[in-house]
């Protein structure tokens, strides 16, 4: 069963900490929203099983890039 990816664990922040950071940073908020959209697409595609493996792999790569962008933004902001 597909599971939503745990962004908080990957970034070593709590949900509350990230929410606080997002509230004062419009760019971070947009980056996290983009990540969440990709994650929802991936989970939905995995549940439906109607997406070719190469397309699913590309979506996962985009999600990884989105996470790396968020991590980089947090490192420069913090």
C-alpha positions in Angstrom: 0.0 0.0 0.0 1.5 3.4 -1.0 2.4 5.7 1.9 2.8 9.4 1.9 6.4 10.4 2.0 7.6 11.9 5.3 9.1 15.2 4.4 9.6 16.2 8.1 11.8 13.2 8.8 13.9 13.9 5.7 14.4 17.5 6.7 14.9 16.7 10.4 12.2 19.2 11.5 8.8 18.7 13.2 5.5 19.5 11.5 5.2 22.5 13.9 8.7 23.8 13.2 8.1 23.7 9.4 4.7 25.3 9.8 6.3 28.2 11.7 9.0 28.6 9.1 6.5 28.6 6.3 4.3 31.2 7.9 7.1 33.8 7.7 8.5 32.7 4.3 6.3 32.8 1.2 8.9 31.1 -1.0 9.3 28.2 1.5 5.5 27.9 1.7 5.3 27.6 -2.2 8.1 25.1 -2.3 6.4 22.9 0.3 3.1 23.1 -1.5 4.8 22.0 -4.7 6.4 19.1 -2.9 3.0 18.1 -1.3 1.3 18.2 -4.8 4.0 15.9 -6.2 3.7 13.5 -3.2 -0.1 13.4 -3.7 0.3 12.6 -7.4 2.8 9.8 -6.6 0.6 8.2 -3.9 -2.5 8.4 -6.2 -0.6 6.9 -9.1 0.8 4.1 -7.0 -2.7 3.3 -5.6 -4.3 3.3 -9.0 -1.5 1.3 -10.6 -2.2 3.0 -13.9 1.1 4.8 -14.6 4.1 3.3 -16.4 7.1 2.7 -14.2 9.3 5.2 -16.1 6.7 8.0 -15.5 6.4 7.1 -11.8 10.2 7.2 -11.6 10.2 10.7 -13.2 7.6 11.9 -10.7 9.7 10.5 -7.8 12.8 12.2 -9.2 10.8 15.5 -9.3 9.8 15.0 -5.7 13.4 14.4 -4.7 14.5 17.6 -6.5 11.7 19.5 -4.7 12.8 18.1 -1.3 16.4 19.1 -2.1 15.3 22.6 -3.1 13.4 22.9 0.2 16.5 21.7 2.2 18.7 24.2 0.3 16.3 27.0 1.1 16.2 26.1 4.8 20.0 26.0 4.9 20.4 29.4 3.3 17.5 30.9 5.4 18.7 29.4 8.7 
